[in-house]
Amino acid sequence: MAEMTDTIHRVAGKVLTLQDLELETLRALNSEYLRHHPEEVAAFLNERSPEDTALLLARAPTPSAAAQILERLNPRVAAEVLSLLDDVLVRAMLAATNPVRAAQIIGGLDPLERDAQLTRLDERAAEQIRELLAYPADSAGALMDPRISAFGPDTTVEEALRKMRTFKEKELGSIYLMDREGRLAGAVPLGEIATAEPETPLRDLIRGEPVSVFVNASREEVVKALDERRVATLPVVDSESKLVGVIRYRTLVAAAEAEATIGIQTMVGVGKEERALSRVG
């Protein structure tokens, strides 16, 4: 009898071990899917309740993975989700979120809730979002990403490549050069950098005058400049020609899609609960 009991315990132990392994495997697969397919995950979550979405983001493998999903949610859904998450996660997640997208999400809140969300962030991230919210909604300033990594004209190709490998943002197209006063000095296409000798200074790779838009330029002017030049990114300058940000074509498209969704919902009178179930795009 004792021998049979020992056998049962050993079998039960193996079954539990297999179940644990299966559970760990499923968790690993879920983490990988969240990391590599944020668009599909966001589309699915736009049809779920904010509570379900908040739960999934809280269980994401990293704040960066959660941010990838947050950026792709309906902005109004994303704003509701933020109010359900704890301060530590919100701070880490928004720090990894494109500031333009973060501003669109927080900007849709009423003033009191907007201030409450901004106080949850670290000072630098909150200031970036406030600056973006201060620009007219349809201006280049509101659409730009203020996180720019420009280079000096004397920087060599080797030095530039070493620094570029640390960039989180991979949609570059070109890199931008600034003079000592912070003014835009030129742009170098990535193709030029890839084929140049390592010791070549970036100033030798500048081709023509740099194309840019003024920080208060309208969305129409931005779209026209992107289309005419057929570039993926466009530098934004202030009244003194100082580089203050960059507009990415992908961000412009995402903003247009989000606004179209919100406009349709408002036009047909969709309520708060129904918006949480709406599909983007």
N, C-alpha and C positions, 0 to 999 in steps of 0.2 A: 504493500500500500504506500509506504514511504517512498519507494522507488518510483512508483507511478506519479506521485505528487511532485517529485523532483523533475520528472520528465515534462509534466504539464507546465511547471514554472519556467523551465528552459525554453520550451516552445513559445510560451506567452512572452517571454523576454525577447525572443527573436522577432515576433510579430510586432511588438511595440517599437523595436529598433527599426524595422522596415517602415512602419508608419511614420516614425520621426524622420527617416531619410526621405520619404516621399514628401512630407510636409516641407522640409528644408529645400528639396528640389523645386517644389511649386513656388516657394517664396523667392528662390533665386531666379526662376523663370519670370515671375511677375516683376521683379526688380529690373531685369534686363529689358523686358518689354516696355516698362515705364521710361527707361533711359533712352531707348533707341526708337520708340514710336510715340513721341509726345503728341503729335497731331491727332492720331487715331484715339489715343486715350482722352484727349481734351474733347473731341467730338462726342465720344461716349458719355463723358461726364456732364456735358451741356444738357443732356437729357435726364440727368439724375438730380436729386435734391442737393442744395448746398451742403447739407449735413453729410451726405455720402461723399461728396467731393472733398470736404475738409478732412474726413477720416482717411481717405486714400492719400491725400497730400501729406498728412501727418505720418503715414507709413511708408512714404517714398524713401528709397535708399539713401538719398542725400538731399540737402536743401536745393542744390543746383538742379537735380532731377525734378524736384517739385516746382522750381521756378520755370523750367521748360514747359511744363504743363500749364501753369498759371498764366503765362504769357499768351497762350493759345485759347484760353477760355473766353466766352462772352464776357466783356468787361464788367457788366453788371452782376453776373454770376460770380466772377472773381472777387468783386468788392464784397459781396455777401459772405463769401468763403473766408476772406481775411478776418472778418469780425468773429468767426468761430474758432480761430486758431490761437494758440498761446503766443505771447510776445516774442519769446526766443525764436520760435520757428518763423514767425512773420518777419522778424528782423533779418534772419539768415536768408530767407527765401527772396525777399525784396532786394537784398544786397546783391543777389545773383541774377536778378531780373533786369532786362533792358530798361533803363530809366524812362524811355519814351513810353513803353508799354505800362510801366508802373504808374506813370503820370496819368495815362488814360484811364487806368483802373481807379485810382484814388480820386481823380478829378470828377468822376461821375457821382461821388458821394455828396451829401449835403455838407455845408461848411463845418458844422460841429463834428460830424463823423470824420470828415477829411482831416481836421486838425488832430483828432484823437488817433487816427492811423499814423499820421506823420510823427507824432510824439513817440511812437513805438519803435521808430527807426533810429539808426545811429545818425549823428549830426550831419555827416557828409552826404549820405544818401538822401536824407530829408531835404537838404539844401538843394541838391540837384533836381529833385522833383518839384520843389517850390519854384525854382527858376523856370522850369519847363511850363508849369502851370501859369506863370506870369505872362507868357507870350500869348498873343492871339491864337485861338484854337486852330486856325487854318494857316498859320505861318510856318516858315522854315524852322524858327526857333522852337516851336512846339513839337515839331516832327524830328528834330535832330537828336542824335546820341551825343551827350557832352563828354562821354568817356573817349577821348582821342589820345592816340599815342603817336605824336609826330616826331620827326627826326631832324637833326641839324644837317645843313648842307655838306659838312665835312665828314659825316658818318660814313664809314665804308660799307660795302655790300655785306661783307662778313659780319660786321657788328650788327647791321640791321636784321639780317637773317637770324642771328642768335636771339635777338630781342623778340622778333616776330613769332618765334616758336613758343613763346610764353603767353601769347595773346589768346584770350578766350574767344573773342569774336573772329570767326574765320572768313566772313564775307568782306573781303578787303577791296579787291579790284586794283587799287593803287595805294601807295603810302604817300603821306604828305610831309613836306619839309617846311620848317619855320625858321625865320631869321632870329636874331638875338632879342628882338622886340616882340616876338610872338606872332609876327605877320606871316601870312601864307606866302611861301617862297616858291613853291612848285609842287608837282606831283610826279611820281615815278611809277609806271605800270609794273605789276608783278612780273610780267614776261621779261621786261628789261633786267630786273634784278636776278631772275633765274638764270640768265645767260651771260651775265657780266662777270668779270674777274673779281675775286674776293676783295682785293685791295682797292677797287674802284670807288672813289667818293661818289655819294649819291647825287651831288650837284651836276656831275658829268652825264647823268642819265635823264635829266629833265628834258622833256620834249614840248616846246612851245609854252605859251602862257597858261598858268593854272586856271582851270574853270572852277567857279564857285558861285554861291548864291548868298545874298544879304540875309541876315538873320530875320528880318521882317518881310522877306519875300513871301508871296502868296503860294498856296498849294499848286495853283495852275502854273506859276513860274517855275516851281521846283520840278513838276512833271515835264514841262517843256524842256528844261535843261537836261534832265535825265534821258529823255527820248532823243533829243538832238545829238547828244554826245555818246549815247548808248553805253553808259557806265553803270556799274552796280552801286557805287557810292559817290556822294557829292559833298565836298567841304562847304561849311557854313562860316561866314565871316561877319564881324561887326563893322561899325562905321569907320574903324581905323584899320580895316583889313586884317584884323587879328583872328586867328583860327579859334572858333568857339565850339565847334562840333562837326558832326558828319551825318548826312542823311543816307540811310540804306534803302535801296529800292524795296527790299522785302518788308521793311517796317512800314513804308508808305502804302504798300498793298494791304498789309494787315490792318492798318488804320482805316483804310477805305472800306474794307469788308466789315469791320466792327461797327463803323458808323452806319453802313447800309442796314445792318441787322437791327440796330437800335432804332433807326428811323422807321423801319417797317413795323416794329413792335409798337412804337409810339403811335403810329398812324392808325393801326387797327385796334388800339386800346388794350394791349396785352397787359395783364396784371403782373404783380411781383412774383406770385407763385408760378404763373405760366411762363414767365421769362426764364425761370430756373430750368424749365424743361425745353427751352428753345434750342434749335441747332444753329450753329454759326455757319454762314456761307450759303 
